[in-house]
Amino acid sequence: MRPKKHKTTGSNDLFRARLDQIINMKHELVLLAGKVDWDWIDGEIAPLYSE
């Protein structure tokens, strides 16, 4: 079963901190995640999962 894609609405939840406010945005893994082509990876592995 594939996870559902989250849509950002632009509205903030008053009772939750956004992830970018919690983590170090200059961390190596955060920077690496910004360089990964996630749409390509999703397209490659999508056939392996059922809806």
C-alpha positions as CSV (number, residue, x, y, z in Angstrom):
1,M,0.0,0.0,0.0
2,R,1.4,3.3,-1.0
3,P,1.4,6.4,1.3
4,K,-0.9,9.2,0.3
5,K,0.7,12.4,-1.0
6,H,0.2,15.4,1.3
7,K,-1.1,18.6,0.0
8,T,0.2,21.8,1.5
9,T,-2.6,24.3,2.1
10,G,-0.5,27.1,3.3
11,S,-2.5,27.4,6.5
12,N,-0.5,26.8,9.7
13,D,-1.7,24.7,12.5
14,L,-1.4,26.8,15.7
15,F,-0.7,23.8,17.9
16,R,2.1,22.2,15.8
17,A,5.6,23.4,14.9
18,R,6.6,23.1,11.3
19,L,9.4,20.6,10.7
20,D,11.6,23.3,9.2
21,Q,11.4,25.1,12.5
22,I,12.5,22.0,14.4
23,I,15.4,20.5,12.4
24,N,18.6,22.1,11.3
25,M,18.0,23.1,7.7
26,K,21.8,23.2,7.1
27,H,22.3,19.5,8.0
28,E,23.9,17.3,5.3
29,L,20.8,15.0,5.0
30,V,18.4,18.0,4.7
31,L,20.6,19.4,1.9
32,L,20.9,16.0,0.2
33,A,17.1,15.5,0.3
34,G,16.7,18.8,-1.6
35,K,18.9,17.4,-4.4
36,V,17.2,14.0,-4.8
37,D,14.8,13.6,-7.7
38,W,11.9,12.3,-5.7
39,D,9.4,12.2,-8.6
40,W,11.8,9.9,-10.5
41,I,12.2,7.6,-7.6
42,D,8.4,7.5,-7.0
43,G,7.9,6.6,-10.7
44,E,10.5,3.8,-10.5
45,I,9.1,2.1,-7.4
46,A,5.4,2.9,-7.9
47,P,4.7,-0.3,-9.9
48,L,6.0,-2.3,-6.9
49,Y,3.2,-1.1,-4.6
50,S,-0.5,-1.6,-4.8
51,E,-3.1,1.2,-4.3
